[in-house]
């Protein structure tokens, strides 16, 4: 299933995609609601009682901002830098413990899609809104350390996560894989992923329906295409390359 949103396509060619920037949790990694579980653990540490109105309101904000840098989320929720940092450390520890407990898995077909893209000569980067320690834990748990040449968290790109374009542009600059930002394809499961790709000027900004946000939210945030999952991305990009050869 590919929903093409032709009115959202940016100026510039899409048939020459050379760099693919993929989100992790919800896009290539199925975490089964671990973000919410880890948030609840962090909230408890800061005295937010589970089941309270305060907890429900904060959890709703966490759900609405899936894809955003987690430290940014906690800054908004707690309003104080020290409390935000404390919450973030607790969140990352709780999430890491869940990862170590075997509670994550690849999205079906994700690894195969990445391998197909790299075999076709494209450069693939994996990005996340988590801290580096959590990203590394996920990569280790899945055996993905050597799957791609570049992985990025917000701290690797100046500290700003999505919806800023920084991680996408950092991948563009560090890999040197593309001559233009139009030769970048971005894929993610949240509106924040879409906004990041649009702001970076990516030629393809593909939303996937395996994570937090639905097709309408992805389209409203600027998706050029909506896919059932990242497993469909190689075929989409092959179609562009084939049309470019005609």
Secondary structure, 3 states (H helix, E strand, C coil): CEEECHHHCCCCCCCCCCEEEEECECCCEECCCHHHHHHHHHHHHCCCCCCCHHHHHHHHHHHHCCCCCHHHHHHHHHCCHHHHHHHHHHHHHHHHHHHHCCCCEECCCHHHHHHHHHHCCCEEEEECCCCHHHHHHHHHHHCCCCCCCEEECHHHHCCCCCCCCHHHHHHHHHHCCCCCHHHEEEEECCHHHHHHHHHHCCCEEEEECCCCCCHHHHHHCCCCEEECCHHHHHHHHHHHHHHHHC
